């Protein structure tokens, strides 16, 4: 489906996962929506359930 890389987000100053998807997959609206929802759900999870100790 794609690749995931560990990268440094210079703005956040922390490592994040960068997910790249193939162009033929990225052209599918449902897939793009799923990836967008995945990010939103992850952010909600972090802010509501997890305390960042760093």
Backbone bond lengths (Angstrom), bond angles and torsions (degrees), N, CA, C in turn:
res aa  C-N    CA-C-N  psi(-1)  N-CA   C-N-CA  omega(-1)  CA-C   N-CA-C  phi
1 X - - - 1.445 - - 1.530 111.14 -
2 X 1.312 117.10 -36.82 1.454 121.71 -179.43 1.514 110.14 177.32
3 X 1.313 114.92 -161.49 1.460 120.54 179.81 1.517 109.63 -131.80
4 X 1.319 115.04 153.00 1.458 121.14 176.85 1.522 107.39 -122.04
5 X 1.323 115.43 131.73 1.454 121.81 -179.74 1.525 109.72 -120.82
6 X 1.308 116.23 147.60 1.464 121.45 171.63 1.520 106.33 -92.20
7 X 1.335 116.05 120.97 1.460 121.11 -177.23 1.518 109.99 -133.06
8 X 1.308 115.84 162.48 1.450 122.05 176.65 1.524 108.71 -96.06
9 X 1.326 116.69 119.64 1.461 121.84 174.89 1.521 106.13 -84.19
10 X 1.327 116.34 111.92 1.464 120.74 -175.52 1.523 111.77 -67.73
11 X 1.318 116.47 -30.01 1.461 120.00 179.61 1.533 111.11 -71.16
12 X 1.341 115.94 -45.94 1.461 120.78 -179.76 1.521 112.91 -83.55
13 X 1.332 115.28 -17.25 1.463 122.49 -176.84 1.526 111.44 57.42
14 X 1.324 114.88 44.77 1.466 120.20 176.13 1.521 109.38 -152.06
15 X 1.328 114.92 161.03 1.451 120.20 178.28 1.521 109.49 -76.18
16 X 1.329 114.35 139.64 1.458 121.18 177.55 1.522 108.59 -135.13
17 X 1.312 116.28 167.28 1.464 121.43 174.12 1.521 108.15 -94.63
18 X 1.313 115.83 127.89 1.463 122.27 176.08 1.515 106.89 -107.38
19 X 1.313 116.45 117.47 1.459 121.30 -176.65 1.527 108.94 -106.19
20 X 1.321 115.74 120.33 1.460 121.39 177.48 1.523 108.43 -108.91
21 X 1.320 114.90 132.00 1.462 118.65 179.22 1.525 109.33 -115.03
22 X 1.314 114.83 152.23 1.458 121.11 -177.61 1.528 110.47 -63.70
23 X 1.346 117.69 145.88 1.469 121.27 -178.83 1.531 113.80 -54.56
24 X 1.313 116.54 -38.59 1.471 118.72 -178.76 1.529 111.66 -67.84
25 X 1.317 116.70 -26.34 1.466 121.11 176.72 1.525 109.39 -83.07
26 X 1.326 116.26 -37.80 1.463 121.17 -178.06 1.524 112.04 -65.31
27 X 1.314 117.79 -20.46 1.462 120.41 179.69 1.528 112.35 -80.27
28 X 1.335 117.22 -9.09 1.464 121.71 178.41 1.530 109.29 -87.21
29 X 1.336 116.80 116.00 1.465 121.75 -176.61 1.529 113.17 -56.91
30 X 1.320 117.08 -41.15 1.464 120.68 -178.04 1.522 111.38 -64.43
31 X 1.316 116.30 -38.97 1.463 120.43 179.47 1.522 110.75 -66.76
32 X 1.322 116.52 -44.68 1.461 120.55 179.09 1.527 109.92 -62.43
33 X 1.308 117.17 -40.51 1.461 121.27 177.85 1.533 110.96 -63.44
34 X 1.329 116.10 -40.13 1.465 120.10 178.54 1.531 111.29 -62.17
35 X 1.339 116.42 -44.56 1.462 119.96 178.43 1.524 110.95 -64.39
36 X 1.306 117.31 -39.08 1.458 121.61 178.06 1.528 110.47 -63.78
37 X 1.311 116.99 -44.05 1.462 121.51 177.92 1.526 111.27 -64.61
38 X 1.321 116.10 -36.51 1.465 120.59 178.35 1.525 110.14 -59.73
39 X 1.311 116.25 -43.68 1.466 120.75 179.61 1.530 110.65 -65.71
40 X 1.325 117.04 -45.50 1.467 120.48 179.31 1.524 110.81 -60.79
41 X 1.311 116.91 -44.17 1.465 120.62 179.80 1.521 111.18 -63.83
42 X 1.308 117.48 -40.17 1.458 121.56 178.48 1.530 110.92 -62.59
43 X 1.342 115.58 -45.61 1.457 119.18 179.58 1.526 111.10 -62.17
44 X 1.330 117.32 -42.46 1.461 120.72 177.78 1.528 110.72 -62.14
45 X 1.310 115.94 -40.58 1.457 121.15 178.76 1.527 110.44 -60.06
46 X 1.309 116.10 -46.60 1.462 120.31 -179.49 1.519 111.85 -62.05
47 X 1.312 116.73 -46.81 1.446 120.03 -173.89 1.525 113.06 -75.25
48 X 1.308 117.87 -30.31 1.464 120.22 -176.35 1.520 113.21 -91.46
49 X 1.332 117.61 -34.02 1.457 119.45 -169.66 1.519 115.39 -115.16
50 X 1.303 117.52 -18.73 1.459 119.83 -171.74 1.520 110.31 -119.43
51 X 1.297 116.54 135.56 1.452 121.58 173.42 1.519 107.81 -99.65
52 X 1.314 116.20 125.79 1.453 121.06 178.63 1.518 108.22 -83.28
53 X 1.317 117.11 119.89 1.464 121.72 -176.88 1.521 113.88 -95.24
54 X 1.311 117.00 0.38 1.477 118.40 -177.25 1.504 113.31 -82.44
